[in-house]
Amino acid sequence: MRAAAPLRRNKDFNIFWLGQALSVLGGSVSLLALPLLVLDATGSLVQMGLVTVISGVTGIGTGMFAGYVVDRADRRRLMILCDLLRAVLFCAVPVLWWAGGPRVWLLYVLTALATVLKTLFDVAYVTAVPQLVRTEDLTAANGRLMGTFAVGTLLGPVLAGLLTAAAGADRALAVDGATFLVSAASLAWVTFGKPVGGERAGPSSGVFREVFVVGFRFLWTHALLRPLTVLLTLLTFVTMGATDLLIFRVQHDLGRDAATVGYVIAVSGTGVVAAALTAGRLRRTFGFGPCWLASVAMIGVAVAVTGVSRSVPVIAALAAVFMFGLTLGGVCSMTLRQEVTPDHLLGRVTSAFWTVHNASGPVGAAVLTVLAARHGVPAVSLAAGAFCLLVLGAGLLTPLRPRPAAREQAVPCGPGGGLGA
C-alpha cells in the first residue's frame, strides 16, 4: 500500500470523509421520512414496520453476495454507481407521488432496491477505509466517520421533520437523493491505495464457497469474532425495530407531531457524537470486550425505559444513550474486523458478518411491531430491554468478558492476528 499521510493531512481521506458527511445527512432524512410517508398514507404501525422488514430481508439477501462483488470490483467505481442509482430512485418519489397519488407498494419496491445498493455501498465503504489511512489511524478514522454520522443524526431528523411538516415526506426523500449526487462527485476525486494482504482471488468453481463460506469460516475460526457475531444476531432482533417503537410511542401514544419525532431522534445524535469522540480512548483503556458489553447494557436499559416513559425529554435522553451504545459497539467491532482481516477477504468477511447478525432483524422488527400493536409499546419495550440484558449475561461467559490486561493479550484470535490497537 502507498504511504498514506497522517490523518489530518490525508487529502484522499478528508475528501472521502466530507462527501460522506453530506450523504449521511440525507440518509438521516430518509430514515425518518420513509416510515412517516408510509404511516401518513396508511395509518398502520404494522405497514410502517413492513418497511423495516423489507429493508432487513433485502439486506440479508444482498449480503450473501455483496462481499464477493466488492472483493472483485473496483471499489471506488462500485460506490459511485450505487450513489448515482440511489439518487435516481429517491428523486423519483415526489414525481411519482405527484403523478399518481400515494402508492405504498412503490415505497416497498424502492426500499428493496435502495437496500441492495446501500448494502453494496456499505461493504465497499468499510473495505475502502484501510486503503485510505495508515493502520495506526484506523480507529481515529472510523471515529471521524462515525462523527459525521452523528452530525447527520443530529441535523437530518430535524430537517426531515420540518420538510415533512412543510412540504411532505416525499419531497424530503428527494433531498436524500440529491446528497447521493454529491457523494458520487466526491468519490470521483479520491484515490485508493493498493490493498495489503495478497492479490484478489480469481474465479473459482466453488461459487457458493467463494461468495459466502470463505467469509463465514474466517468469522467462525476467530476467537472474538465468533461470539461477537452470535451475540449481535440476538441483539439485532431487538435493535432493528427499536426506532419504529420510538416513532410510534412519540407520535401515536403521546400525540406529538412529526417535528417532535424529528427533534427526539436529533437529540439521540448527541449519543453518537459522544461515542465517536470517545470510542478510541475507551477501547484503549478498557479493551474491546468490556466496551462492547457495556454498549449492550446501555441499549437494554434505554429500550426498556423509553417504552414506559411519558416524558418526551426523558425519551430523547434515553434515545441518546441507546445511540451511544450502538455507536460505541459499532466503532469497536468495525475496527477489529479491519485490523484482523486480510484485505482480499475483507469484503466477504464484512458481508458475512453483517448477513449473519442481521438475519434476526426483520423477524425481530415484525415481532416487535405486531406485539406492540396488540399489547402496547410499554410492555414490548420492557421485554425487549430484558432480552438485551440476557444477551449481556451470555457475553460474560465468552472471551468478550472483562479480563486483566496480561490475560487479554494472550487471548488466541485465530486467523488474521490479535486484538489490535
C-alpha positions in Angstrom: 0.0 0.0 0.0 1.2 3.5 -0.7 2.4 5.6 2.3 -0.6 7.5 3.5 -0.2 10.9 5.1 -1.2 11.4 8.8 -5.0 11.7 9.1 -5.3 15.5 9.2 -3.1 15.9 6.1 -4.6 12.9 4.2 -6.3 14.6 1.3 -8.0 11.4 -0.1 -9.5 10.5 3.3 -10.7 14.0 4.0 -12.4 14.3 0.6 -14.0 10.9 1.3 -15.0 12.0 4.8 -16.6 15.3 3.8 -18.5 13.7 0.9 -19.9 11.0 3.1 -20.9 13.6 5.8 -23.4 15.2 3.4 -24.6 11.8 2.2 -25.2 10.7 5.8 -27.2 13.8 6.4 -29.5 12.9 3.6 -29.7 9.3 4.8 -30.9 10.5 8.2 -33.7 12.4 6.4 -34.8 9.2 4.7 -34.6 7.2 8.0 -37.5 9.3 9.3 -39.2 10.4 6.1 -39.8 7.0 4.6 -41.6 5.4 7.6 -43.6 8.6 8.1 -44.6 8.6 4.5 -46.0 5.0 4.9 -47.6 5.9 8.2 -49.3 9.0 6.7 -50.6 7.0 3.8 -51.9 4.0 5.8 -52.1 5.0 9.5 -50.8 1.5 10.3 -47.9 0.7 12.6 -47.7 -2.8 11.0 -47.3 -1.4 7.5 -44.8 1.1 8.7 -42.8 -1.8 10.3 -43.1 -3.6 7.0 -40.6 -1.1 5.5 -38.1 -2.1 8.1 -38.8 -5.8 7.5 -38.3 -5.4 3.7 -35.1 -3.5 4.2 -33.8 -6.2 6.6 -34.7 -9.1 4.4 -33.3 -7.5 1.3 -30.1 -6.6 3.2 -29.7 -10.2 4.2 -30.2 -11.5 0.7 -27.8 -8.9 -0.7 -25.3 -9.6 2.0 -24.9 -13.2 0.7 -23.1 -11.9 -2.4 -22.1 -8.3 -1.7 -18.7 -9.2 -0.3 -17.9 -11.4 -3.3 -18.7 -8.4 -5.6 -16.8 -5.9 -3.5 -13.6 -8.1 -3.3 -13.5 -8.4 -7.1 -14.8 -4.9 -8.2 -13.1 -1.5 -8.4 -14.4 -0.3 -5.1 -14.5 3.4 -6.0 -16.4 2.8 -9.2 -18.8 0.5 -7.5 -19.6 3.1 -4.8 -20.1 5.8 -7.4 -22.5 3.6 -9.3 -24.5 2.8 -6.2 -24.7 6.6 -5.3 -26.0 7.5 -8.8 -28.7 4.8 -8.9 -29.9 5.8 -5.4 -30.1 9.4 -6.4 -32.4 8.4 -9.3 -34.6 6.3 -7.0 -35.1 8.8 -4.2 -35.6 11.8 -6.5 -38.3 9.9 -8.4 -40.5 9.6 -5.3 -42.1 13.1 -5.4 -42.6 12.9 -9.1 -44.4 9.6 -8.8 -46.4 10.8 -5.8 -47.5 13.9 -7.8 -48.3 12.0 -10.9 -50.3 9.1 -9.4 -51.0 9.9 -5.8 -49.9 7.8 -2.8 -49.0 4.3 -3.8 -47.5 2.5 -0.9 -46.3 -0.5 -2.9 -43.9 1.8 -4.7 -42.2 2.6 -1.4 -41.8 -1.1 -0.7 -40.1 -1.6 -4.1 -38.0 1.5 -3.6 -37.0 0.2 -0.1 -35.8 -3.1 -1.6 -33.8 -1.6 -4.5 -32.3 1.1 -2.3 -31.3 -1.6 0.3 -29.5 -3.6 -2.4 -27.5 -0.6 -3.4 -26.9 0.5 0.2 -25.6 -2.9 1.2 -23.1 -3.0 -1.7 -22.0 0.6 -1.0 -21.6 0.0 2.8 -19.5 -3.2 2.4 -17.3 -1.3 -0.1 -17.1 1.7 2.2 -15.8 -0.4 5.1 -13.2 -2.1 3.0 -12.1 1.2 1.5 -11.0 2.8 4.8 -7.9 0.7 5.3 -6.8 1.7 1.8 -7.1 5.4 2.6 -5.3 5.6 6.0 -2.4 4.2 7.9 -3.1 1.2 10.2 -2.4 3.3 13.3 -5.0 5.8 12.1 -7.8 3.3 11.7 -9.6 3.9 15.0 -9.4 7.6 14.6 -10.6 7.5 11.0 -13.6 5.3 12.0 -14.3 7.7 14.8 -14.4 10.6 12.4 -16.7 8.7 10.0 -19.0 7.9 12.9 -18.8 11.5 14.0 -20.2 12.5 10.6 -22.9 10.0 11.1 -23.6 11.8 14.4 -23.9 15.2 12.7 -26.3 13.7 10.2 -28.2 12.1 13.1 -28.5 15.5 14.8 -29.5 17.5 11.8 -31.1 15.1 9.5 -34.2 14.2 11.6 -34.8 17.9 12.3 -34.6 18.6 8.6 -36.8 15.7 7.8 -39.4 16.7 10.4 -39.5 20.3 9.1 -39.6 19.2 5.5 -42.3 16.6 6.2 -44.4 19.1 8.1 -43.9 21.9 5.4 -43.8 20.1 2.1 -44.4 16.4 2.7 -42.2 13.3 3.3 -42.0 12.6 -0.4 -40.0 15.8 -1.0 -37.9 15.0 2.0 -36.8 11.8 0.3 -35.7 13.8 -2.8 -33.3 15.8 -0.6 -31.6 12.4 0.2 -31.4 11.7 -3.5 -29.5 15.0 -4.1 -26.9 14.2 -1.4 -26.1 10.9 -3.2 -25.0 13.0 -6.2 -22.6 15.0 -4.0 -21.2 11.7 -2.6 -20.6 10.4 -6.1 -18.8 13.6 -7.1 -16.6 13.4 -4.0 -15.6 9.8 -4.7 -14.5 10.7 -8.2 -11.7 12.8 -6.6 -10.5 10.0 -4.3 -7.6 7.7 -5.0 -7.5 4.4 -3.0 -4.2 2.8 -2.1 -3.3 -0.7 -3.2 -4.6 -3.5 -0.9 -2.5 -5.3 1.7 -2.6 -9.0 2.3 -2.4 -10.5 -1.2 -4.0 -10.2 -4.5 -7.7 -10.7 -5.0 -8.6 -14.3 -5.8 -9.6 -15.3 -9.3 -12.7 -17.2 -10.4 -13.4 -20.4 -8.5 -15.6 -23.4 -9.4 -17.0 -23.4 -5.8 -19.2 -20.4 -6.3 -21.2 -20.5 -3.1 -18.0 -21.2 -1.2 -16.3 -18.1 -2.7 -19.4 -15.9 -2.3 -20.2 -16.6 1.4 -18.5 -19.6 3.1 -15.0 -18.1 3.0 -16.0 -15.1 4.9 -18.1 -17.0 7.4 -15.3 -19.5 8.0 -13.0 -16.7 8.9 -15.5 -15.4 11.4 -16.1 -18.8 12.9 -12.4 -19.5 13.5 -11.7 -16.2 15.2 -11.9 -16.3 19.0 -13.5 -12.8 19.3 -15.5 -12.5 16.0 -17.3 -15.8 16.6 -19.0 -14.9 19.9 -19.5 -11.3 18.7 -21.4 -12.5 15.7 -23.6 -14.8 17.7 -24.4 -12.2 20.3 -25.1 -9.5 17.7 -27.5 -11.8 16.0 -29.5 -12.0 19.2 -29.2 -8.2 19.9 -30.3 -7.2 16.4 -33.6 -9.0 17.0 -34.4 -6.1 19.3 -32.5 -3.1 17.9 -33.8 -3.1 14.3 -37.3 -2.5 15.4 -36.5 -0.1 18.2 -36.7 3.0 16.1 -40.2 2.0 14.9 -41.3 1.6 18.5 -39.9 5.0 19.4 -41.6 6.8 16.5 -44.9 5.1 17.3 -44.6 5.9 21.0 -44.0 9.6 20.5 -46.3 10.2 17.6 -49.2 7.9 18.4 -49.2 7.2 22.2 -48.1 10.7 23.2 -49.9 12.5 20.4 -46.9 14.6 19.2 -46.3 15.8 15.6 -43.6 14.8 13.1 -41.4 17.7 14.0 -41.3 16.5 17.7 -40.3 13.0 16.5 -37.5 14.6 14.4 -36.2 16.5 17.5 -36.2 13.4 19.6 -34.2 11.5 17.1 -31.9 14.5 16.6 -31.2 14.6 20.4 -30.2 10.9 20.1 -27.4 12.1 17.8 -25.6 13.5 20.8 -25.0 9.9 21.9 -23.4 9.3 18.5 -21.2 12.4 18.9 -20.1 11.4 22.4 -19.3 7.8 21.3 -17.5 8.8 18.2 -15.2 11.1 20.2 -14.5 8.7 23.0 -14.6 5.2 21.3 -10.9 5.1 20.6 -9.9 6.2 24.1 -12.4 3.8 25.7 -11.2 0.9 23.7 -7.5 1.6 24.5 -8.3 1.9 28.2 -10.8 -0.9 28.8 -10.3 -3.3 25.8 -12.7 -4.4 23.1 -14.8 -6.8 25.1 -15.7 -4.6 28.1 -16.6 -1.7 25.7 -18.9 -3.9 23.6 -20.6 -5.5 26.6 -21.1 -2.0 28.2 -22.8 -0.9 25.0 -25.2 -3.8 25.2 -26.1 -2.8 28.8 -26.8 0.8 27.7 -29.0 -0.4 24.8 -31.1 -2.7 27.0 -31.7 0.0 29.7 -32.6 2.6 27.1 -35.0 0.4 25.2 -36.9 -0.6 28.3 -37.3 2.8 29.9 -38.0 4.6 26.6 -41.1 2.5 26.1 -42.7 3.3 29.5 -41.8 7.0 29.9 -44.4 9.6 29.0 -41.9 12.4 29.1 -40.5 13.5 25.7 -37.3 14.9 27.2 -36.6 11.7 29.1 -37.3 9.6 25.9 -34.9 11.9 24.0 -32.2 11.5 26.6 -32.6 7.7 26.6 -32.5 7.7 22.8 -29.1 9.3 23.1 -28.0 6.6 25.5 -29.3 4.0 23.0 -27.3 5.6 20.2 -24.2 5.9 22.3 -24.3 2.2 22.9 -24.9 1.3 19.2 -22.1 3.7 18.1 -19.5 2.5 20.7 -20.1 -1.1 19.8 -20.1 -0.4 16.1 -16.8 1.6 16.0 -15.1 -1.1 18.1 -16.3 -4.1 16.1 -15.7 -2.4 12.7 -12.1 -1.5 13.7 -11.5 -5.0 15.0 -12.6 -6.6 11.7 -10.4 -4.2 9.6 -7.4 -4.9 11.8 -7.5 -8.7 11.8 -8.9 -9.4 8.3 -6.6 -9.6 5.1 -7.7 -7.0 2.5 -8.6 -9.6 -0.1 -11.1 -11.2 2.3 -12.4 -8.1 4.0 -15.4 -7.6 1.7 -16.5 -11.2 2.2 -15.9 -11.2 6.0 -17.7 -7.9 6.3 -20.6 -9.2 4.2 -20.8 -12.5 6.1 -20.7 -10.7 9.4 -23.5 -8.3 8.5 -25.6 -11.0 6.9 -25.4 -13.4 9.8 -26.0 -10.9 12.6 -28.7 -9.0 10.7 -30.6 -12.2 9.9 -32.8 -11.9 13.0 -33.5 -8.2 12.4 -36.5 -8.4 10.1 -38.1 -11.1 12.2 -37.5 -9.0 15.3 -38.9 -5.9 13.7 -42.0 -7.8 12.6 -42.5 -9.4 16.0 -42.0 -6.2 18.0 -44.3 -4.1 15.9 -47.1 -6.7 15.8 -46.8 -7.3 19.5 -46.8 -3.5 20.2 -49.9 -3.1 18.1 -51.7 -5.7 20.2 -50.2 -5.2 23.7 -48.8 -1.7 23.6 -45.3 -0.3 23.3 -44.6 -0.2 27.1 -44.9 -4.0 27.6 -43.0 -4.8 24.5 -40.2 -2.4 25.3 -39.7 -3.8 28.8 -39.5 -7.3 27.3 -37.0 -6.2 24.7 -34.8 -4.5 27.3 -34.8 -7.6 29.4 -33.8 -9.6 26.4 -30.8 -7.3 25.8 -29.7 -7.9 29.4 -29.8 -11.6 28.8 -27.5 -11.1 25.8 -25.2 -9.2 28.2 -25.2 -12.1 30.6 -24.4 -14.5 27.8 -21.5 -12.3 26.7 -19.9 -12.5 30.2 -19.5 -16.3 29.6 -17.5 -15.7 26.4 -13.9 -14.4 25.6 -15.5 -10.9 25.4 -15.8 -10.8 29.2 -13.5 -8.3 31.1 -10.1 -9.8 31.9 -6.7 -8.5 33.3 -4.6 -6.8 30.6 -2.0 -9.5 30.6 -4.6 -12.2 30.0 -6.3 -10.2 27.3 -3.1 -10.0 25.3 -2.9 -13.8 25.5 -6.4 -14.5 24.1 -6.0 -16.5 20.8 -7.6 -14.8 17.9 -7.4 -17.3 15.2 -6.5 -16.4 11.6 -5.7 -12.8 11.0 -4.0 -11.7 14.2 -4.9 -10.4 17.6 -7.0 -7.7 19.3 -5.2 -4.8 17.6 -5.0 -1.3 19.0 
